[in-house]
């Protein structure tokens, strides 16, 4: 696999300016989803009192 390029990417920079940083937005959404899933699927916690289980 080739090494990542360190050259400037003016086309990418222009697209980010025009459309927003879709990759950063997707990365943040994925991280938020991961945090939510960890909270929901935390089997180590005791169930709340009064919750059927």
ModelCIF file with pLDDT and N, C-alpha, C, O atoms, coordinates in Angstrom:
data_MODEL
#
_entry.id   MODEL 
#
_entity.id                         1 
_entity.type                       polymer 
_entity.pdbx_number_of_molecules   1 
#
_entity_poly.entity_id                      1 
_entity_poly.type                           'polypeptide(L)' 
_entity_poly.nstd_linkage                   no 
_entity_poly.nstd_monomer                   no 
_entity_poly.pdbx_seq_one_letter_code       
;(UNK)(UNK)(UNK)(UNK)(UNK)(UNK)(UNK)(UNK)(UNK)(UNK)(UNK)(UNK)(UNK)(UNK)(UNK)(UNK)
(UNK)(UNK)(UNK)(UNK)(UNK)(UNK)(UNK)(UNK)(UNK)(UNK)(UNK)(UNK)(UNK)(UNK)(UNK)(UNK)
(UNK)(UNK)(UNK)(UNK)(UNK)(UNK)(UNK)(UNK)(UNK)(UNK)(UNK)(UNK)(UNK)(UNK)(UNK)(UNK)
(UNK)(UNK)(UNK)(UNK)(UNK)
;
_entity_poly.pdbx_seq_one_letter_code_can   XXXXXXXXXXXXXXXXXXXXXXXXXXXXXXXXXXXXXXXXXXXXXXXXXXXXX 
_entity_poly.pdbx_strand_id                 A 
#
loop_
_entity_poly_seq.entity_id 
_entity_poly_seq.num 
_entity_poly_seq.mon_id 
_entity_poly_seq.hetero 
1 1  UNK n 
1 2  UNK n 
1 3  UNK n 
1 4  UNK n 
1 5  UNK n 
1 6  UNK n 
1 7  UNK n 
1 8  UNK n 
1 9  UNK n 
1 10 UNK n 
1 11 UNK n 
1 12 UNK n 
1 13 UNK n 
1 14 UNK n 
1 15 UNK n 
1 16 UNK n 
1 17 UNK n 
1 18 UNK n 
1 19 UNK n 
1 20 UNK n 
1 21 UNK n 
1 22 UNK n 
1 23 UNK n 
1 24 UNK n 
1 25 UNK n 
1 26 UNK n 
1 27 UNK n 
1 28 UNK n 
1 29 UNK n 
1 30 UNK n 
1 31 UNK n 
1 32 UNK n 
1 33 UNK n 
1 34 UNK n 
1 35 UNK n 
1 36 UNK n 
1 37 UNK n 
1 38 UNK n 
1 39 UNK n 
1 40 UNK n 
1 41 UNK n 
1 42 UNK n 
1 43 UNK n 
1 44 UNK n 
1 45 UNK n 
1 46 UNK n 
1 47 UNK n 
1 48 UNK n 
1 49 UNK n 
1 50 UNK n 
1 51 UNK n 
1 52 UNK n 
1 53 UNK n 
#
_struct_asym.id          A 
_struct_asym.entity_id   1 
#
loop_
_ma_qa_metric.id 
_ma_qa_metric.mode 
_ma_qa_metric.name 
_ma_qa_metric.software_group_id 
_ma_qa_metric.type 
1 global pLDDT . pLDDT 
2 local  pLDDT . pLDDT 
#
_ma_qa_metric_global.metric_id      1 
_ma_qa_metric_global.metric_value   82.30 
_ma_qa_metric_global.model_id       1 
_ma_qa_metric_global.ordinal_id     1 
#
loop_
_ma_qa_metric_local.label_asym_id 
_ma_qa_metric_local.label_comp_id 
_ma_qa_metric_local.label_seq_id 
_ma_qa_metric_local.metric_id 
_ma_qa_metric_local.metric_value 
_ma_qa_metric_local.model_id 
_ma_qa_metric_local.ordinal_id 
A UNK 1  2 64.00 1 1  
A UNK 2  2 66.00 1 2  
A UNK 3  2 66.00 1 3  
A UNK 4  2 67.00 1 4  
A UNK 5  2 66.00 1 5  
A UNK 6  2 71.00 1 6  
A UNK 7  2 72.00 1 7  
A UNK 8  2 77.00 1 8  
A UNK 9  2 85.00 1 9  
A UNK 10 2 89.00 1 10 
A UNK 11 2 91.00 1 11 
A UNK 12 2 85.00 1 12 
A UNK 13 2 90.00 1 13 
A UNK 14 2 92.00 1 14 
A UNK 15 2 88.00 1 15 
A UNK 16 2 90.00 1 16 
A UNK 17 2 92.00 1 17 
A UNK 18 2 93.00 1 18 
A UNK 19 2 91.00 1 19 
A UNK 20 2 93.00 1 20 
A UNK 21 2 92.00 1 21 
A UNK 22 2 90.00 1 22 
A UNK 23 2 89.00 1 23 
A UNK 24 2 93.00 1 24 
A UNK 25 2 95.00 1 25 
A UNK 26 2 96.00 1 26 
A UNK 27 2 96.00 1 27 
A UNK 28 2 97.00 1 28 
A UNK 29 2 97.00 1 29 
A UNK 30 2 97.00 1 30 
A UNK 31 2 97.00 1 31 
A UNK 32 2 97.00 1 32 
A UNK 33 2 96.00 1 33 
A UNK 34 2 94.00 1 34 
A UNK 35 2 93.00 1 35 
A UNK 36 2 93.00 1 36 
A UNK 37 2 92.00 1 37 
A UNK 38 2 90.00 1 38 
A UNK 39 2 88.00 1 39 
A UNK 40 2 90.00 1 40 
A UNK 41 2 87.00 1 41 
A UNK 42 2 77.00 1 42 
A UNK 43 2 73.00 1 43 
A UNK 44 2 74.00 1 44 
A UNK 45 2 66.00 1 45 
A UNK 46 2 63.00 1 46 
A UNK 47 2 64.00 1 47 
A UNK 48 2 66.00 1 48 
A UNK 49 2 60.00 1 49 
A UNK 50 2 59.00 1 50 
A UNK 51 2 61.00 1 51 
A UNK 52 2 59.00 1 52 
A UNK 53 2 53.00 1 53 
#
loop_
_atom_site.group_PDB 
_atom_site.id 
_atom_site.type_symbol 
_atom_site.label_atom_id 
_atom_site.label_alt_id 
_atom_site.label_comp_id 
_atom_site.label_asym_id 
_atom_site.label_entity_id 
_atom_site.label_seq_id 
_atom_site.pdbx_PDB_ins_code 
_atom_site.Cartn_x 
_atom_site.Cartn_y 
_atom_site.Cartn_z 
_atom_site.occupancy 
_atom_site.B_iso_or_equiv 
_atom_site.pdbx_formal_charge 
_atom_site.auth_seq_id 
_atom_site.auth_comp_id 
_atom_site.auth_asym_id 
_atom_site.auth_atom_id 
_atom_site.pdbx_PDB_model_num 
ATOM 1   N N  . UNK A 1 1  ? 0.853   -1.164 0.000  1.00 64.00 ? 1  UNK A N  1 
ATOM 2   C CA . UNK A 1 1  ? 0.000   0.000  0.000  1.00 64.00 ? 1  UNK A CA 1 
ATOM 3   C C  . UNK A 1 1  ? 0.903   1.232  0.000  1.00 64.00 ? 1  UNK A C  1 
ATOM 4   O O  . UNK A 1 1  ? 1.877   1.280  0.751  1.00 64.00 ? 1  UNK A O  1 
ATOM 5   N N  . UNK A 1 2  ? 0.591   2.233  -0.838 1.00 66.00 ? 2  UNK A N  1 
ATOM 6   C CA . UNK A 1 2  ? 1.449   3.412  -0.886 1.00 66.00 ? 2  UNK A CA 1 
ATOM 7   C C  . UNK A 1 2  ? 1.318   4.263  0.373  1.00 66.00 ? 2  UNK A C  1 
ATOM 8   O O  . UNK A 1 2  ? 0.283   4.266  1.039  1.00 66.00 ? 2  UNK A O  1 
ATOM 9   N N  . UNK A 1 3  ? 2.389   4.980  0.679  1.00 66.00 ? 3  UNK A N  1 
ATOM 10  C CA . UNK A 1 3  ? 2.380   5.872  1.842  1.00 66.00 ? 3  UNK A CA 1 
ATOM 11  C C  . UNK A 1 3  ? 1.454   7.052  1.572  1.00 66.00 ? 3  UNK A C  1 
ATOM 12  O O  . UNK A 1 3  ? 1.317   7.488  0.429  1.00 66.00 ? 3  UNK A O  1 
ATOM 13  N N  . UNK A 1 4  ? 0.818   7.569  2.623  1.00 67.00 ? 4  UNK A N  1 
ATOM 14  C CA . UNK A 1 4  ? -0.049  8.735  2.419  1.00 67.00 ? 4  UNK A CA 1 
ATOM 15  C C  . UNK A 1 4  ? 0.750   9.922  1.895  1.00 67.00 ? 4  UNK A C  1 
ATOM 16  O O  . UNK A 1 4  ? 1.907   10.120 2.266  1.00 67.00 ? 4  UNK A O  1 
ATOM 17  N N  . UNK A 1 5  ? 0.127   10.696 1.043  1.00 66.00 ? 5  UNK A N  1 
ATOM 18  C CA . UNK A 1 5  ? 0.782   11.866 0.471  1.00 66.00 ? 5  UNK A CA 1 
ATOM 19  C C  . UNK A 1 5  ? 0.811   13.004 1.476  1.00 66.00 ? 5  UNK A C  1 
ATOM 20  O O  . UNK A 1 5  ? -0.150  13.212 2.217  1.00 66.00 ? 5  UNK A O  1 
ATOM 21  N N  . UNK A 1 6  ? 1.911   13.736 1.500  1.00 71.00 ? 6  UNK A N  1 
ATOM 22  C CA . UNK A 1 6  ? 2.008   14.907 2.365  1.00 71.00 ? 6  UNK A CA 1 
ATOM 23  C C  . UNK A 1 6  ? 1.900   16.188 1.548  1.00 71.00 ? 6  UNK A C  1 
ATOM 24  O O  . UNK A 1 6  ? 2.038   17.284 2.092  1.00 71.00 ? 6  UNK A O  1 
ATOM 25  N N  . UNK A 1 7  ? 1.653   16.058 0.240  1.00 72.00 ? 7  UNK A N  1 
ATOM 26  C CA . UNK A 1 7  ? 1.522   17.220 -0.635 1.00 72.00 ? 7  UNK A CA 1 
ATOM 27  C C  . UNK A 1 7  ? 0.205   17.939 -0.341 1.00 72.00 ? 7  UNK A C  1 
ATOM 28  O O  . UNK A 1 7  ? -0.774  17.310 0.061  1.00 72.00 ? 7  UNK A O  1 
ATOM 29  N N  . UNK A 1 8  ? 0.185   19.259 -0.544 1.00 77.00 ? 8  UNK A N  1 
ATOM 30  C CA . UNK A 1 8  ? -1.063  20.001 -0.345 1.00 77.00 ? 8  UNK A CA 1 
ATOM 31  C C  . UNK A 1 8  ? -2.157  19.477 -1.269 1.00 77.00 ? 8  UNK A C  1 
ATOM 32  O O  . UNK A 1 8  ? -1.879  18.958 -2.350 1.00 77.00 ? 8  UNK A O  1 
ATOM 33  N N  . UNK A 1 9  ? -3.380  19.619 -0.835 1.00 85.00 ? 9  UNK A N  1 
ATOM 34  C CA . UNK A 1 9  ? -4.521  19.131 -1.621 1.00 85.00 ? 9  UNK A CA 1 
ATOM 35  C C  . UNK A 1 9  ? -5.487  20.286 -1.870 1.00 85.00 ? 9  UNK A C  1 
ATOM 36  O O  . UNK A 1 9  ? -6.529  20.364 -1.220 1.00 85.00 ? 9  UNK A O  1 
ATOM 37  N N  . UNK A 1 10 ? -5.162  21.178 -2.793 1.00 89.00 ? 10 UNK A N  1 
ATOM 38  C CA . UNK A 1 10 ? -6.002  22.362 -2.988 1.00 89.00 ? 10 UNK A CA 1 
ATOM 39  C C  . UNK A 1 10 ? -7.426  22.022 -3.432 1.00 89.00 ? 10 UNK A C  1 
ATOM 40  O O  . UNK A 1 10 ? -8.365  22.736 -3.079 1.00 89.00 ? 10 UNK A O  1 
ATOM 41  N N  . UNK A 1 11 ? -7.597  20.959 -4.188 1.00 91.00 ? 11 UNK A N  1 
ATOM 42  C CA . UNK A 1 11 ? -8.947  20.584 -4.619 1.00 91.00 ? 11 UNK A CA 1 
ATOM 43  C C  . UNK A 1 11 ? -9.759  20.156 -3.402 1.00 91.00 ? 11 UNK A C  1 
ATOM 44  O O  . UNK A 1 11 ? -10.907 20.573 -3.246 1.00 91.00 ? 11 UNK A O  1 
ATOM 45  N N  . UNK A 1 12 ? -9.180  19.335 -2.546 1.00 85.00 ? 12 UNK A N  1 
ATOM 46  C CA . UNK A 1 12 ? -9.868  18.900 -1.333 1.00 85.00 ? 12 UNK A CA 1 
ATOM 47  C C  . UNK A 1 12 ? -10.187 20.095 -0.441 1.00 85.00 ? 12 UNK A C  1 
ATOM 48  O O  . UNK A 1 12 ? -11.295 20.196 0.085  1.00 85.00 ? 12 UNK A O  1 
ATOM 49  N N  . UNK A 1 13 ? -9.223  21.001 -0.266 1.00 90.00 ? 13 UNK A N  1 
ATOM 50  C CA . UNK A 1 13 ? -9.437  22.188 0.563  1.00 90.00 ? 13 UNK A CA 1 
ATOM 51  C C  . UNK A 1 13 ? -10.593 23.029 0.029  1.00 90.00 ? 13 UNK A C  1 
ATOM 52  O O  . UNK A 1 13 ? -11.399 23.540 0.806  1.00 90.00 ? 13 UNK A O  1 
ATOM 53  N N  . UNK A 1 14 ? -10.678 23.174 -1.282 1.00 92.00 ? 14 UNK A N  1 
ATOM 54  C CA . UNK A 1 14 ? -11.762 23.949 -1.886 1.00 92.00 ? 14 UNK A CA 1 
ATOM 55  C C  . UNK A 1 14 ? -13.105 23.263 -1.663 1.00 92.00 ? 14 UNK A C  1 
ATOM 56  O O  . UNK A 1 14 ? -14.103 23.924 -1.373 1.00 92.00 ? 14 UNK A O  1 
ATOM 57  N N  . UNK A 1 15 ? -13.131 21.947 -1.796 1.00 88.00 ? 15 UNK A N  1 
ATOM 58  C CA . UNK A 1 15 ? -14.375 21.208 -1.559 1.00 88.00 ? 15 UNK A CA 1 
ATOM 59  C C  . UNK A 1 15 ? -14.823 21.330 -0.111 1.00 88.00 ? 15 UNK A C  1 
ATOM 60  O O  . UNK A 1 15 ? -16.016 21.463 0.160  1.00 88.00 ? 15 UNK A O  1 
ATOM 61  N N  . UNK A 1 16 ? -13.875 21.284 0.826  1.00 90.00 ? 16 UNK A N  1 
ATOM 62  C CA . UNK A 1 16 ? -14.204 21.445 2.241  1.00 90.00 ? 16 UNK A CA 1 
ATOM 63  C C  . UNK A 1 16 ? -14.791 22.831 2.471  1.00 90.00 ? 16 UNK A C  1 
ATOM 64  O O  . UNK A 1 16 ? -15.768 22.984 3.204  1.00 90.00 ? 16 UNK A O  1 
ATOM 65  N N  . UNK A 1 17 ? -14.191 23.844 1.839  1.00 92.00 ? 17 UNK A N  1 
ATOM 66  C CA . UNK A 1 17 ? -14.721 25.201 1.976  1.00 92.00 ? 17 UNK A CA 1 
ATOM 67  C C  . UNK A 1 17 ? -16.143 25.295 1.435  1.00 92.00 ? 17 UNK A C  1 
ATOM 68  O O  . UNK A 1 17 ? -16.989 25.960 2.033  1.00 92.00 ? 17 UNK A O  1 
ATOM 69  N N  . UNK A 1 18 ? -16.414 24.636 0.312  1.00 93.00 ? 18 UNK A N  1 
ATOM 70  C CA . UNK A 1 18 ? -17.722 24.721 -0.332 1.00 93.00 ? 18 UNK A CA 1 
ATOM 71  C C  . UNK A 1 18 ? -18.770 23.834 0.327  1.00 93.00 ? 18 UNK A C  1 
ATOM 72  O O  . UNK A 1 18 ? -19.911 24.257 0.513  1.00 93.00 ? 18 UNK A O  1 
ATOM 73  N N  . UNK A 1 19 ? -18.393 22.611 0.680  1.00 91.00 ? 19 UNK A N  1 
ATOM 74  C CA . UNK A 1 19 ? -19.359 21.613 1.126  1.00 91.00 ? 19 UNK A CA 1 
ATOM 75  C C  . UNK A 1 19 ? -19.284 21.289 2.613  1.00 91.00 ? 19 UNK A C  1 
ATOM 76  O O  . UNK A 1 19 ? -20.173 20.620 3.141  1.00 91.00 ? 19 UNK A O  1 
ATOM 77  N N  . UNK A 1 20 ? -18.258 21.743 3.287  1.00 93.00 ? 20 UNK A N  1 
ATOM 78  C CA . UNK A 1 20 ? -18.040 21.352 4.670  1.00 93.00 ? 20 UNK A CA 1 
ATOM 79  C C  . UNK A 1 20 ? -17.155 20.112 4.708  1.00 93.00 ? 20 UNK A C  1 
ATOM 80  O O  . UNK A 1 20 ? -16.962 19.442 3.694  1.00 93.00 ? 20 UNK A O  1 
ATOM 81  N N  . UNK A 1 21 ? -16.631 19.822 5.868  1.00 92.00 ? 21 UNK A N  1 
ATOM 82  C CA . UNK A 1 21 ? -15.716 18.685 6.012  1.00 92.00 ? 21 UNK A CA 1 
ATOM 83  C C  . UNK A 1 21 ? -16.532 17.429 6.315  1.00 92.00 ? 21 UNK A C  1 
ATOM 84  O O  . UNK A 1 21 ? -16.749 17.076 7.474  1.00 92.00 ? 21 UNK A O  1 
ATOM 85  N N  . UNK A 1 22 ? -16.974 16.770 5.262  1.00 90.00 ? 22 UNK A N  1 
ATOM 86  C CA . UNK A 1 22 ? -17.837 15.597 5.389  1.00 90.00 ? 22 UNK A CA 1 
ATOM 87  C C  . UNK A 1 22 ? -17.140 14.482 6.154  1.00 90.00 ? 22 UNK A C  1 
ATOM 88  O O  . UNK A 1 22 ? -17.774 13.785 6.946  1.00 90.00 ? 22 UNK A O  1 
ATOM 89  N N  . UNK A 1 23 ? -15.853 14.305 5.927  1.00 89.00 ? 23 UNK A N  1 
ATOM 90  C CA . UNK A 1 23 ? -15.127 13.240 6.626  1.00 89.00 ? 23 UNK A CA 1 
ATOM 91  C C  . UNK A 1 23 ? -15.083 13.496 8.129  1.00 89.00 ? 23 UNK A C  1 
ATOM 92  O O  . UNK A 1 23 ? -15.269 12.574 8.923  1.00 89.00 ? 23 UNK A O  1 
ATOM 93  N N  . UNK A 1 24 ? -14.838 14.741 8.520  1.00 93.00 ? 24 UNK A N  1 
ATOM 94  C CA . UNK A 1 24 ? -14.823 15.068 9.952  1.00 93.00 ? 24 UNK A CA 1 
ATOM 95  C C  . UNK A 1 24 ? -16.213 14.903 10.551 1.00 93.00 ? 24 UNK A C  1 
ATOM 96  O O  . UNK A 1 24 ? -16.350 14.416 11.673 1.00 93.00 ? 24 UNK A O  1 
ATOM 97  N N  . UNK A 1 25 ? -17.250 15.306 9.809  1.00 95.00 ? 25 UNK A N  1 
ATOM 98  C CA . UNK A 1 25 ? -18.627 15.144 10.290 1.00 95.00 ? 25 UNK A CA 1 
ATOM 99  C C  . UNK A 1 25 ? -18.971 13.669 10.467 1.00 95.00 ? 25 UNK A C  1 
ATOM 100 O O  . UNK A 1 25 ? -19.583 13.285 11.464 1.00 95.00 ? 25 UNK A O  1 
ATOM 101 N N  . UNK A 1 26 ? -18.579 12.848 9.503  1.00 96.00 ? 26 UNK A N  1 
ATOM 102 C CA . UNK A 1 26 ? -18.852 11.408 9.586  1.00 96.00 ? 26 UNK A CA 1 
ATOM 103 C C  . UNK A 1 26 ? -18.083 10.780 10.745 1.00 96.00 ? 26 UNK A C  1 
ATOM 104 O O  . UNK A 1 26 ? -18.609 9.918  11.448 1.00 96.00 ? 26 UNK A O  1 
ATOM 105 N N  . UNK A 1 27 ? -16.843 11.210 10.943 1.00 96.00 ? 27 UNK A N  1 
ATOM 106 C CA . UNK A 1 27 ? -16.025 10.698 12.045 1.00 96.00 ? 27 UNK A CA 1 
ATOM 107 C C  . UNK A 1 27 ? -16.668 11.036 13.389 1.00 96.00 ? 27 UNK A C  1 
ATOM 108 O O  . UNK A 1 27 ? -16.730 10.187 14.278 1.00 96.00 ? 27 UNK A O  1 
ATOM 109 N N  . UNK A 1 28 ? -17.146 12.270 13.539 1.00 97.00 ? 28 UNK A N  1 
ATOM 110 C CA . UNK A 1 28 ? -17.792 12.689 14.786 1.00 97.00 ? 28 UNK A CA 1 
ATOM 111 C C  . UNK A 1 28 ? -19.089 11.922 15.010 1.00 97.00 ? 28 UNK A C  1 
ATOM 112 O O  . UNK A 1 28 ? -19.382 11.514 16.134 1.00 97.00 ? 28 UNK A O  1 
ATOM 113 N N  . UNK A 1 29 ? -19.869 11.724 13.952 1.00 97.00 ? 29 UNK A N  1 
ATOM 114 C CA . UNK A 1 29 ? -21.118 10.957 14.081 1.00 97.00 ? 29 UNK A CA 1 
ATOM 115 C C  . UNK A 1 29 ? -20.821 9.517  14.490 1.00 97.00 ? 29 UNK A C  1 
ATOM 116 O O  . UNK A 1 29 ? -21.540 8.946  15.310 1.00 97.00 ? 29 UNK A O  1 
ATOM 117 N N  . UNK A 1 30 ? -19.773 8.929  13.927 1.00 97.00 ? 30 UNK A N  1 
ATOM 118 C CA . UNK A 1 30 ? -19.403 7.560  14.280 1.00 97.00 ? 30 UNK A CA 1 
ATOM 119 C C  . UNK A 1 30 ? -18.958 7.479  15.733 1.00 97.00 ? 30 UNK A C  1 
ATOM 120 O O  . UNK A 1 30 ? -19.299 6.525  16.432 1.00 97.00 ? 30 UNK A O  1 
ATOM 121 N N  . UNK A 1 31 ? -18.200 8.468  16.197 1.00 97.00 ? 31 UNK A N  1 
ATOM 122 C CA . UNK A 1 31 ? -17.752 8.466  17.590 1.00 97.00 ? 31 UNK A CA 1 
ATOM 123 C C  . UNK A 1 31 ? -18.930 8.632  18.544 1.00 97.00 ? 31 UNK A C  1 
ATOM 124 O O  . UNK A 1 31 ? -18.978 7.985  19.591 1.00 97.00 ? 31 UNK A O  1 
ATOM 125 N N  . UNK A 1 32 ? -19.878 9.493  18.187 1.00 97.00 ? 32 UNK A N  1 
ATOM 126 C CA . UNK A 1 32 ? -21.062 9.679  19.023 1.00 97.00 ? 32 UNK A CA 1 
ATOM 127 C C  . UNK A 1 32 ? -21.893 8.399  19.068 1.00 97.00 ? 32 UNK A C  1 
ATOM 128 O O  . UNK A 1 32 ? -22.397 8.018  20.125 1.00 97.00 ? 32 UNK A O  1 
ATOM 129 N N  . UNK A 1 33 ? -22.034 7.744  17.930 1.00 96.00 ? 33 UNK A N  1 
ATOM 130 C CA . UNK A 1 33 ? -22.769 6.481  17.879 1.00 96.00 ? 33 UNK A CA 1 
ATOM 131 C C  . UNK A 1 33 ? -22.094 5.431  18.730 1.00 96.00 ? 33 UNK A C  1 
ATOM 132 O O  . UNK A 1 33 ? -22.765 4.668  19.424 1.00 96.00 ? 33 UNK A O  1 
ATOM 133 N N  . UNK A 1 34 ? -20.772 5.383  18.686 1.00 94.00 ? 34 UNK A N  1 
ATOM 134 C CA . UNK A 1 34 ? -20.016 4.426  19.499 1.00 94.00 ? 34 UNK A CA 1 
ATOM 135 C C  . UNK A 1 34 ? -20.233 4.694  20.991 1.00 94.00 ? 34 UNK A C  1 
ATOM 136 O O  . UNK A 1 34 ? -20.433 3.760  21.767 1.00 94.00 ? 34 UNK A O  1 
ATOM 137 N N  . UNK A 1 35 ? -20.194 5.970  21.392 1.00 93.00 ? 35 UNK A N  1 
ATOM 138 C CA . UNK A 1 35 ? -20.421 6.305  22.804 1.00 93.00 ? 35 UNK A CA 1 
ATOM 139 C C  . UNK A 1 35 ? -21.834 5.913  23.232 1.00 93.00 ? 35 UNK A C  1 
ATOM 140 O O  . UNK A 1 35 ? -22.029 5.367  24.318 1.00 93.00 ? 35 UNK A O  1 
ATOM 141 N N  . UNK A 1 36 ? -22.809 6.191  22.382 1.00 93.00 ? 36 UNK A N  1 
ATOM 142 C CA . UNK A 1 36 ? -24.196 5.838  22.692 1.00 93.00 ? 36 UNK A CA 1 
ATOM 143 C C  . UNK A 1 36 ? -24.346 4.328  22.820 1.00 93.00 ? 36 UNK A C  1 
ATOM 144 O O  . UNK A 1 36 ? -24.983 3.843  23.755 1.00 93.00 ? 36 UNK A O  1 
ATOM 145 N N  . UNK A 1 37 ? -23.764 3.587  21.889 1.00 92.00 ? 37 UNK A N  1 
ATOM 146 C CA . UNK A 1 37 ? -23.851 2.126  21.931 1.00 92.00 ? 37 UNK A CA 1 
ATOM 147 C C  . UNK A 1 37 ? -23.188 1.574  23.185 1.00 92.00 ? 37 UNK A C  1 
ATOM 148 O O  . UNK A 1 37 ? -23.697 0.628  23.787 1.00 92.00 ? 37 UNK A O  1 
ATOM 149 N N  . UNK A 1 38 ? -22.067 2.148  23.584 1.00 90.00 ? 38 UNK A N  1 
ATOM 150 C CA . UNK A 1 38 ? -21.393 1.689  24.800 1.00 90.00 ? 38 UNK A CA 1 
ATOM 151 C C  . UNK A 1 38 ? -22.285 1.905  26.018 1.00 90.00 ? 38 UNK A C  1 
ATOM 152 O O  . UNK A 1 38 ? -22.340 1.060  26.912 1.00 90.00 ? 38 UNK A O  1 
ATOM 153 N N  . UNK A 1 39 ? -22.986 3.045  26.051 1.00 88.00 ? 39 UNK A N  1 
ATOM 154 C CA . UNK A 1 39 ? -23.891 3.317  27.170 1.00 88.00 ? 39 UNK A CA 1 
ATOM 155 C C  . UNK A 1 39 ? -25.064 2.347  27.180 1.00 88.00 ? 39 UNK A C  1 
ATOM 156 O O  . UNK A 1 39 ? -25.433 1.821  28.230 1.00 88.00 ? 39 UNK A O  1 
ATOM 157 N N  . UNK A 1 40 ? -25.646 2.113  26.015 1.00 90.00 ? 40 UNK A N  1 
ATOM 158 C CA . UNK A 1 40 ? -26.830 1.255  25.916 1.00 90.00 ? 40 UNK A CA 1 
ATOM 159 C C  . UNK A 1 40 ? -26.478 -0.211 26.165 1.00 90.00 ? 40 UNK A C  1 
ATOM 160 O O  . UNK A 1 40 ? -27.256 -0.943 26.775 1.00 90.00 ? 40 UNK A O  1 
ATOM 161 N N  . UNK A 1 41 ? -25.322 -0.632 25.700 1.00 87.00 ? 41 UNK A N  1 
ATOM 162 C CA . UNK A 1 41 ? -24.939 -2.044 25.775 1.00 87.00 ? 41 UNK A CA 1 
ATOM 163 C C  . UNK A 1 41 ? -23.991 -2.331 26.931 1.00 87.00 ? 41 UNK A C  1 
ATOM 164 O O  . UNK A 1 41 ? -23.238 -3.303 26.885 1.00 87.00 ? 41 UNK A O  1 
ATOM 165 N N  . UNK A 1 42 ? -24.018 -1.505 27.957 1.00 77.00 ? 42 UNK A N  1 
ATOM 166 C CA . UNK A 1 42 ? -23.144 -1.706 29.107 1.00 77.00 ? 42 UNK A CA 1 
ATOM 167 C C  . UNK A 1 42 ? -23.751 -2.780 30.012 1.00 77.00 ? 42 UNK A C  1 
ATOM 168 O O  . UNK A 1 42 ? -24.574 -2.479 30.877 1.00 77.00 ? 42 UNK A O  1 
ATOM 169 N N  . UNK A 1 43 ? -23.344 -4.014 29.809 1.00 73.00 ? 43 UNK A N  1 
ATOM 170 C CA . UNK A 1 43 ? -23.886 -5.134 30.567 1.00 73.00 ? 43 UNK A CA 1 
ATOM 171 C C  . UNK A 1 43 ? -23.282 -5.222 31.969 1.00 73.00 ? 43 UNK A C  1 
ATOM 172 O O  . UNK A 1 43 ? -23.724 -6.040 32.776 1.00 73.00 ? 43 UNK A O  1 
ATOM 173 N N  . UNK A 1 44 ? -22.294 -4.407 32.264 1.00 74.00 ? 44 UNK A N  1 
ATOM 174 C CA . UNK A 1 44 ? -21.654 -4.435 33.574 1.00 74.00 ? 44 UNK A CA 1 
ATOM 175 C C  . UNK A 1 44 ? -22.432 -3.686 34.632 1.00 74.00 ? 44 UNK A C  1 
ATOM 176 O O  . UNK A 1 44 ? -22.195 -3.873 35.825 1.00 74.00 ? 44 UNK A O  1 
ATOM 177 N N  . UNK A 1 45 ? -23.354 -2.843 34.215 1.00 66.00 ? 45 UNK A N  1 
ATOM 178 C CA . UNK A 1 45 ? -24.129 -2.079 35.183 1.00 66.00 ? 45 UNK A CA 1 
ATOM 179 C C  . UNK A 1 45 ? -25.281 -2.917 35.725 1.00 66.00 ? 45 UNK A C  1 
ATOM 180 O O  . UNK A 1 45 ? -25.857 -3.750 35.023 1.00 66.00 ? 45 UNK A O  1 
ATOM 181 N N  . UNK A 1 46 ? -25.602 -2.671 37.002 1.00 63.00 ? 46 UNK A N  1 
ATOM 182 C CA . UNK A 1 46 ? -26.776 -3.318 37.595 1.00 63.00 ? 46 UNK A CA 1 
ATOM 183 C C  . UNK A 1 46 ? -28.013 -2.642 37.040 1.00 63.00 ? 46 UNK A C  1 
ATOM 184 O O  . UNK A 1 46 ? -27.997 -1.431 36.819 1.00 63.00 ? 46 UNK A O  1 
ATOM 185 N N  . UNK A 1 47 ? -29.085 -3.385 36.807 1.00 64.00 ? 47 UNK A N  1 
ATOM 186 C CA . UNK A 1 47 ? -30.309 -2.774 36.295 1.00 64.00 ? 47 UNK A CA 1 
ATOM 187 C C  . UNK A 1 47 ? -30.888 -1.798 37.317 1.00 64.00 ? 47 UNK A C  1 
ATOM 188 O O  . UNK A 1 47 ? -30.693 -1.960 38.522 1.00 64.00 ? 47 UNK A O  1 
ATOM 189 N N  . UNK A 1 48 ? -31.602 -0.787 36.828 1.00 66.00 ? 48 UNK A N  1 
ATOM 190 C CA . UNK A 1 48 ? -32.248 0.180  37.697 1.00 66.00 ? 48 UNK A CA 1 
ATOM 191 C C  . UNK A 1 48 ? -33.286 -0.523 38.559 1.00 66.00 ? 48 UNK A C  1 
ATOM 192 O O  . UNK A 1 48 ? -33.935 -1.473 38.120 1.00 66.00 ? 48 UNK A O  1 
ATOM 193 N N  . UNK A 1 49 ? -33.436 -0.042 39.802 1.00 60.00 ? 49 UNK A N  1 
ATOM 194 C CA . UNK A 1 49 ? -34.466 -0.595 40.684 1.00 60.00 ? 49 UNK A CA 1 
ATOM 195 C C  . UNK A 1 49 ? -35.820 -0.338 40.051 1.00 60.00 ? 49 UNK A C  1 
ATOM 196 O O  . UNK A 1 49 ? -36.069 0.764  39.563 1.00 60.00 ? 49 UNK A O  1 
ATOM 197 N N  . UNK A 1 50 ? -36.680 -1.307 40.048 1.00 59.00 ? 50 UNK A N  1 
ATOM 198 C CA . UNK A 1 50 ? -38.008 -1.168 39.473 1.00 59.00 ? 50 UNK A CA 1 
ATOM 199 C C  . UNK A 1 50 ? -38.060 -1.532 38.008 1.00 59.00 ? 50 UNK A C  1 
ATOM 200 O O  . UNK A 1 50 ? -39.143 -1.610 37.429 1.00 59.00 ? 50 UNK A O  1 
ATOM 201 N N  . UNK A 1 51 ? -36.905 -1.759 37.395 1.00 61.00 ? 51 UNK A N  1 
ATOM 202 C CA . UNK A 1 51 ? -36.899 -2.141 35.999 1.00 61.00 ? 51 UNK A CA 1 
ATOM 203 C C  . UNK A 1 51 ? -37.032 -3.661 35.925 1.00 61.00 ? 51 UNK A C  1 
ATOM 204 O O  . UNK A 1 51 ? -36.319 -4.389 36.616 1.00 61.00 ? 51 UNK A O  1 
ATOM 205 N N  . UNK A 1 52 ? -37.943 -4.129 35.089 1.00 59.00 ? 52 UNK A N  1 
ATOM 206 C CA . UNK A 1 52 ? -38.126 -5.569 34.917 1.00 59.00 ? 52 UNK A CA 1 
ATOM 207 C C  . UNK A 1 52 ? -36.894 -6.146 34.247 1.00 59.00 ? 52 UNK A C  1 
ATOM 208 O O  . UNK A 1 52 ? -36.307 -5.513 33.370 1.00 59.00 ? 52 UNK A O  1 
ATOM 209 N N  . UNK A 1 53 ? -36.510 -7.310 34.644 1.00 53.00 ? 53 UNK A N  1 
ATOM 210 C CA . UNK A 1 53 ? -35.334 -7.847 33.989 1.00 53.00 ? 53 UNK A CA 1 
ATOM 211 C C  . UNK A 1 53 ? -35.154 -9.227 34.348 1.00 53.00 ? 53 UNK A C  1 
ATOM 212 O O  . UNK A 1 53 ? -34.205 -9.865 33.891 1.00 53.00 ? 53 UNK A O  1 
#
